[in-house]
Amino acid sequence: MSRIGHAQINIPAAATVDYKNNVVTVTGNNITMTRELNEGFDVTIEDGVLTVVRPDDSKNNKALHGLYRALSNNMITGVTEGFKKQLEL
């Protein structure tokens, strides 16, 4: 069971997400990131929430399900907040 893959991603107002031909495109703050997904995977975008759906329950697709969800979340975080390094003393 993929706990990460089933989690939904909230899309902030500063980002726009498009999905066409197995390619997820995230745009925000003059930055555009794209990621190509394997055949069969689907992305649904409804009411500001992104969800990754896998084609079947094979072992490989279960692993890729969580990976694609995490990569999509990181792309959204990257275009809205950017990279930051925090030093703790």
TAHURA-V161933 format. One record per residue. N is the residue number from 1. RES is the residue in three letters. PSI is psi in whole degrees, -180 to 180 (NA if undefined). D_FIRST is the distance of its C-alpha to the first C-alpha in whole Angstrom. Layout:
n: <N	N>
res: <RES	RES>
psi: <PSI	PSI>
d_first: <D_FIRST	D_FIRST>
This chain:
n: <1	2	3	4	5	6	7	8	9	10	11	12	13	14	15	16	17	18	19	20	21	22	23	24	25	26	27	28	29	30	31	32	33	34	35	36	37	38	39	40	41	42	43	44	45	46	47	48	49	50	51	52	53	54	55	56	57	58	59	60	61	62	63	64	65	66	67	68	69	70	71	72	73	74	75	76	77	78	79	80	81	82	83	84	85	86	87	88	89>
res: <MET	SER	ARG	ILE	GLY	HIS	ALA	GLN	ILE	ASN	ILE	PRO	ALA	ALA	ALA	THR	VAL	ASP	TYR	LYS	ASN	ASN	VAL	VAL	THR	VAL	THR	GLY	ASN	ASN	ILE	THR	MET	THR	ARG	GLU	LEU	ASN	GLU	GLY	PHE	ASP	VAL	THR	ILE	GLU	ASP	GLY	VAL	LEU	THR	VAL	VAL	ARG	PRO	ASP	ASP	SER	LYS	ASN	ASN	LYS	ALA	LEU	HIS	GLY	LEU	TYR	ARG	ALA	LEU	SER	ASN	ASN	MET	ILE	THR	GLY	VAL	THR	GLU	GLY	PHE	LYS	LYS	GLN	LEU	GLU	LEU>
psi: <129	107	-37	-42	-33	-12	141	154	122	129	118	164	-25	-9	148	139	131	149	114	137	48	26	123	127	124	129	138	146	45	25	138	130	142	153	129	133	157	160	141	-30	144	148	127	137	111	129	41	19	129	134	134	130	129	155	-37	-176	29	157	-43	-43	-31	-41	-44	-28	-51	-37	-49	-35	-44	-41	-39	-42	-42	-35	-43	-43	-39	-40	-20	-47	-29	-176	135	144	124	122	129	122	NA>
d_first: <0	4	6	9	9	9	12	15	18	21	24	27	31	32	29	29	26	27	25	27	27	23	25	24	27	27	31	32	35	37	34	32	28	27	24	23	20	19	21	18	16	18	19	20	22	24	26	25	21	19	16	14	13	12	14	12	9	11	10	12	11	8	10	12	10	10	13	15	14	15	18	19	19	21	24	24	25	27	29	30	30	31	31	32	33	33	36	36	39>
